[in-house]
Amino acid sequence: MNYSTHPQKGVLNRPSIHPVILNWNSVQGLYLKGKRNIRQRTPSDRSENLIAALGKIRNYFPALTGLSMLMYR
């Protein structure tokens, strides 16, 4: 390792903040909301978003596994 006192040494040449543009009503958005509800243990709407995601794409594997985990519990 070499130490340098130059302030620009080691500065990344890439953006450190990326824009997050996510449609929360898309399949991925509904799945992420469902997973968040599972982690937060909200009793009323645990499976609603996962079922809505499966309503858009019937074989969306992450939503299927999340819903099967809820049914198993």
Stockholm file with secondary structure:
# STOCKHOLM 1.0

chainA/1-73         MNYSTHPQKGVLNRPSIHPVILNWNSVQGLYLKGKRNIRQRTPSDRSENLIAALGKIRNYFPALTGLSMLMYR
#=GR chainA/1-73 SS CCCCCCTTTTCCSSCSSCCCCCCTTSHHHHHHHHHHHHHHTCSSSTTHHHHHHHHHSTTCHHHHHHHHHHHHC
#=GC SS_cons        CCCCCCTTTTCCSSCSSCCCCCCTTSHHHHHHHHHHHHHHTCSSSTTHHHHHHHHHSTTCHHHHHHHHHHHHC
//
